[in-house]
C-alpha cells in the first residue's frame, strides 16, 4: 500500500541536515588532514614535511568518512612518515573504487600492452626538441631524482664531485686461485664519514639508491694510488671482517660519480666554497715505487 501522507516538518528538517556527498567528502578530508597534522606535530615533524607527503592528494577526490577515520586511527603510531604514506595510498585507492577515478598507484601498476609501449616510444621519437621547454643540459629526470634523495645521499654526491674517486675494499677468505673464496666483508669505505653524513652506518643503503639512480658507480677497478687503501684496512668493519678467517685477502675497489651523476651535481648541487673536509686533493707529490696499483693484499691471522 502506498504512503500518501504529506511530508511533515520533521522530514524536511532531516533532509536539510543530512550531509550530501560533497559535504561528506569535505568532512572526510578535514578529519584525515587534521589527524595527520596532529600526529606529525606530536612526533616533531614540521608542517612543511606533512604538506609534502600528504597534501599531494589534497586536491584529488577523497574517500568517504569511514576511510578518513581509519586514517586517523592509523596515525597514532610513531612512524609518522610511513603512516602518512599509507594514508595517502589508502585514500587514493578507495577514491578510485568509490568515485571511479584511477589513482597514481593504480596507474603505476598497470602494465601497458606491447602496442601501447610502441606507440609511446614512437611518439617520443617523433617529437621535436624545444630548447625552452627542455634545455640540453637539464635532463628531465633531475627533478624526480631530487625527490628520491636523502640529505646524506646529497652530501655523498657533493663529496664525490669534489674529492673524486674513493677507495673501497672487499674482504674475502684466501684460497688457492680464489676458488670457493668466501666474502667476509663487502664495500668497506669511509665515504659517508668524510662526506659528513648524519647516519654514516647507512652508507650501503645510500650507495644502493645512488647506484639505482645511475649517479654513482661501484667499480672493481682500484684508485690510482694503492696506498690510500691502508686507511680503509684499519677501520673497525675491515678489522672485524679480517678476524673472521685465519687467512684472508682484501680486494681493492672504488666508488665514483658516473658522468650522469657529475652532470646532476653540476646542475642541482652547489659546491662553491666546499672543500670536502680537506679531502679535495690527495696528491702526495711523490712517485709510487714498487708494484704500482695493486688490486689486493693478503693478510694472515695470528
C-alpha positions as CSV (number, residue, x, y, z in Angstrom):
1,X,0.0,0.0,0.0
2,X,1.4,3.4,-1.0
3,X,2.1,6.0,1.6
4,X,0.1,9.1,0.6
5,X,0.9,11.2,3.7
6,X,2.4,14.6,3.0
7,X,5.9,15.2,4.2
8,X,5.9,16.9,7.6
9,X,8.3,19.3,9.1
10,X,10.5,16.6,10.7
11,X,11.1,15.1,7.3
12,X,12.1,18.5,5.9
13,X,14.4,19.1,8.8
14,X,16.1,15.7,8.4
15,X,16.7,16.2,4.7
16,X,18.1,19.7,5.3
17,X,20.6,18.5,8.0
18,X,21.7,15.3,6.2
19,X,25.1,15.8,4.6
20,X,25.3,15.4,0.9
21,X,28.1,13.6,-0.9
22,X,30.1,16.8,-1.3
23,X,29.8,17.7,2.4
24,X,30.7,14.1,3.4
25,X,33.9,14.3,1.3
26,X,34.8,17.7,2.8
27,X,34.4,16.3,6.3
28,X,36.4,13.2,5.4
29,X,39.2,15.3,4.0
30,X,39.2,17.6,7.1
31,X,39.3,14.7,9.5
32,X,42.2,13.0,7.7
33,X,44.2,16.2,7.3
34,X,43.7,17.1,11.0
35,X,44.7,13.6,12.1
36,X,47.9,13.5,10.1
37,X,48.9,17.1,11.1
38,X,48.3,16.4,14.8
39,X,50.2,13.1,14.8
40,X,53.1,14.7,12.8
41,X,53.2,17.6,15.3
42,X,53.4,15.2,18.2
43,X,56.3,13.4,16.6
44,X,58.1,16.6,15.9
45,X,57.6,16.6,12.1
46,X,57.3,20.0,10.6
47,X,54.2,21.2,8.8
48,X,56.2,21.5,5.6
49,X,57.0,17.8,5.8
50,X,53.4,17.0,6.3
51,X,52.5,19.2,3.4
52,X,55.0,17.5,1.1
53,X,53.8,14.0,1.9
54,X,50.0,14.4,2.5
55,X,48.8,17.5,0.6
56,X,49.8,15.9,-2.7
57,X,46.3,14.4,-2.7
58,X,44.5,17.3,-1.1
59,X,43.1,18.4,-4.4
60,X,42.3,14.8,-5.6
61,X,38.9,13.2,-4.9
62,X,39.0,11.8,-1.4
63,X,37.5,8.7,0.3
64,X,34.3,8.5,2.4
65,X,34.2,9.5,6.0
66,X,34.9,6.0,7.3
67,X,38.2,5.8,5.4
68,X,39.2,9.1,6.8
69,X,38.5,7.8,10.3
70,X,40.7,4.8,9.6
71,X,43.5,7.1,8.5
72,X,43.0,9.0,11.8
73,X,43.4,5.8,13.8
74,X,46.5,4.8,11.9
75,X,48.4,7.9,12.8
76,X,48.6,7.1,16.5
77,X,51.9,5.2,15.9
78,X,55.4,6.5,15.9
79,X,56.3,6.0,12.2
80,X,54.6,9.2,11.0
81,X,56.2,9.3,7.6
82,X,55.2,5.7,6.8
83,X,51.8,6.3,8.2
84,X,51.3,9.4,6.1
85,X,52.3,7.3,3.0
86,X,49.8,4.6,4.0
87,X,47.1,7.1,4.5
88,X,47.7,8.7,1.2
89,X,47.7,5.4,-0.6
90,X,44.5,4.3,1.1
91,X,42.7,7.5,0.4
92,X,43.7,7.3,-3.3
93,X,42.8,3.6,-3.7
94,X,39.4,4.0,-2.1
95,X,38.7,7.1,-4.2
96,X,39.5,5.1,-7.3
97,X,36.9,2.5,-6.5
98,X,34.2,4.7,-5.0
99,X,34.4,7.6,-7.3
100,X,35.7,5.8,-10.4
101,X,39.0,7.7,-10.5
102,X,42.2,5.9,-11.4
103,X,44.8,6.8,-8.8
104,X,48.5,7.2,-9.4
105,X,49.3,3.9,-7.7
106,X,46.9,2.0,-10.0
107,X,48.4,3.8,-13.0
108,X,52.0,2.8,-12.0
109,X,50.9,-0.9,-11.5
110,X,49.1,-1.0,-14.8
111,X,51.1,-2.8,-17.5
112,X,50.9,-1.3,-20.9
113,X,50.5,-3.7,-23.9
114,X,53.3,-4.1,-26.4
115,X,51.3,-2.0,-28.8
116,X,50.8,0.9,-26.3
117,X,54.5,0.9,-25.4
118,X,55.5,1.0,-29.1
119,X,53.1,4.0,-29.6
120,X,54.6,5.9,-26.7
121,X,58.1,5.2,-28.0
122,X,57.3,6.3,-31.5
123,X,55.7,9.5,-30.0
124,X,59.0,10.3,-28.3
125,X,61.0,9.7,-31.5
126,X,58.5,11.9,-33.5
127,X,58.5,14.8,-31.0
128,X,60.9,17.7,-31.7
129,X,63.2,19.1,-29.1
130,X,62.1,22.5,-27.7
131,X,65.0,24.2,-26.0
132,X,62.9,26.5,-24.0
133,X,61.0,23.6,-22.5
134,X,63.8,21.1,-22.1
135,X,67.4,22.6,-22.2
136,X,70.1,20.2,-23.3
137,X,72.0,20.5,-20.0
138,X,69.0,19.7,-17.9
139,X,67.9,16.0,-18.0
140,X,64.1,15.6,-17.5
141,X,64.7,13.1,-14.7
142,X,66.7,15.6,-12.5
143,X,63.6,16.9,-10.8
144,X,62.4,13.4,-9.9
145,X,65.8,12.4,-8.7
146,X,65.9,15.2,-6.2
147,X,62.6,13.9,-4.7
148,X,64.3,10.5,-4.2
149,X,67.4,11.7,-2.4
150,X,68.0,11.8,1.3
151,X,70.2,14.7,2.7
152,X,73.0,12.2,3.4
153,X,72.9,11.0,-0.2
154,X,73.2,14.6,-1.4
155,X,76.2,15.0,0.8
156,X,77.8,11.9,-0.7
157,X,77.3,13.2,-4.2
158,X,78.8,16.6,-3.3
159,X,81.8,14.9,-1.7
160,X,82.5,12.6,-4.6
161,X,82.1,15.5,-7.1
162,X,84.9,17.5,-5.2
163,X,87.1,14.7,-3.8
164,X,87.0,12.3,-6.8
165,X,87.0,8.5,-6.8
166,X,87.3,7.0,-3.4
167,X,88.9,3.6,-2.2
168,X,86.6,0.7,-1.2
169,X,87.5,-2.8,-0.3
170,X,86.0,-6.3,0.0
171,X,87.4,-8.8,2.4
172,X,87.4,-12.5,1.3
173,X,88.9,-15.7,2.5
174,X,92.2,-16.7,0.8
175,X,92.0,-19.9,-1.2
176,X,94.0,-21.4,-4.0
177,X,93.3,-19.4,-7.1
178,X,90.5,-17.8,-5.1
179,X,88.2,-20.8,-5.9
180,X,85.5,-21.1,-3.3
181,X,86.5,-17.9,-1.7
182,X,84.0,-16.6,0.9
183,X,83.0,-13.0,1.2
184,X,83.6,-11.7,4.7
185,X,83.0,-8.0,4.2
186,X,81.8,-6.0,1.3
187,X,82.0,-2.4,0.2
188,X,84.0,-1.1,3.2
189,X,84.9,2.5,2.8
190,X,85.0,5.9,4.6
191,X,83.0,8.0,2.1
192,X,80.0,8.6,4.4
193,X,82.2,9.8,7.3
194,X,84.3,12.0,5.0
195,X,81.2,13.5,3.5
196,X,79.8,14.4,6.9
197,X,76.7,12.2,6.7
198,X,74.4,12.2,9.7
199,X,74.0,8.4,9.6
200,X,77.2,7.0,8.2
201,X,76.3,3.4,9.2
202,X,73.6,3.5,6.4
203,X,76.2,4.1,3.7
204,X,75.4,0.8,1.9
205,X,71.7,1.8,1.7
206,X,72.8,5.2,0.3
207,X,75.1,3.7,-2.3
208,X,72.4,1.2,-3.4
209,X,69.9,4.0,-4.1
210,X,72.5,6.3,-5.7
211,X,73.6,3.4,-8.0
212,X,70.0,2.6,-8.8
213,X,69.5,6.2,-9.9
214,X,72.6,6.0,-12.1
215,X,74.5,8.7,-10.1
216,X,77.5,6.6,-8.8
217,X,79.4,3.6,-9.9
218,X,80.7,0.9,-7.6
219,X,83.7,-0.4,-9.6
220,X,86.0,-3.3,-9.4
221,X,88.9,-1.1,-10.5
222,X,91.2,0.4,-7.8
223,X,92.1,4.0,-7.3
224,X,95.4,5.0,-8.8
225,X,97.4,5.2,-5.5
226,X,97.0,1.9,-3.7
227,X,98.4,3.5,-0.5
228,X,95.0,5.1,0.1
229,X,93.7,1.6,1.0
230,X,95.8,1.4,4.1
231,X,93.4,3.8,5.9
232,X,90.4,1.6,4.9
233,X,92.0,-1.6,6.1
234,X,92.4,-0.4,9.7
235,X,88.8,0.6,10.1
236,X,86.7,-1.4,12.5
237,X,84.5,-3.0,9.9
238,X,87.6,-4.2,7.9
239,X,89.3,-5.5,11.1
240,X,86.2,-7.4,12.1
241,X,85.9,-9.0,8.7
242,X,89.6,-9.9,8.7
243,X,89.3,-11.5,12.1
244,X,86.7,-14.0,10.7
245,X,89.3,-16.1,8.9
246,X,92.9,-17.2,9.6
247,X,93.9,-16.2,6.0
248,X,92.2,-13.5,4.1
249,X,92.6,-11.1,1.3
250,X,91.3,-7.5,0.7
251,X,90.2,-6.7,-2.8
252,X,90.7,-3.2,-3.9
253,X,87.7,-1.4,-5.4
254,X,86.5,2.1,-5.9
255,X,83.4,4.3,-5.9
256,X,83.0,7.4,-8.1
257,X,80.4,9.6,-9.8
258,X,79.1,8.5,-13.1
259,X,79.1,11.0,-16.0
260,X,75.3,11.4,-15.4
261,X,76.0,11.9,-11.7
262,X,78.6,14.6,-12.4
263,X,76.1,16.4,-14.7
264,X,73.4,16.1,-12.0
265,X,75.7,17.6,-9.3
266,X,76.8,20.4,-11.5
267,X,73.2,21.3,-12.2
268,X,71.5,20.6,-8.9
269,X,74.0,20.9,-6.0
270,X,76.1,23.9,-5.1
271,X,79.8,23.0,-4.5
272,X,81.0,26.6,-4.3
273,X,83.4,27.0,-1.4
274,X,83.1,23.3,-0.4
275,X,86.5,21.6,0.1
276,X,85.3,18.1,1.1
277,X,86.6,18.5,4.6
278,X,90.1,18.9,3.3
279,X,89.9,15.8,1.1
280,X,89.5,17.7,-2.2
281,X,93.2,16.8,-3.0
282,X,95.1,13.7,-2.2
283,X,98.3,14.4,-4.1
284,X,101.4,13.4,-2.1
285,X,103.8,14.9,-4.6
286,X,105.9,11.7,-4.8
287,X,106.1,8.7,-7.0
288,X,104.9,5.2,-6.2
289,X,107.8,2.8,-6.0
290,X,107.1,-0.9,-6.2
291,X,104.1,-2.9,-7.6
292,X,102.1,0.1,-8.6
293,X,98.3,-0.1,-8.4
294,X,97.8,-3.4,-6.7
295,X,94.4,-5.0,-6.8
296,X,94.6,-6.8,-3.5
297,X,96.7,-7.5,-0.4
298,X,96.9,-10.6,1.7
299,X,96.5,-11.0,5.5
300,X,97.4,-13.8,7.9
301,X,95.8,-14.0,11.3
302,X,97.7,-14.9,14.4
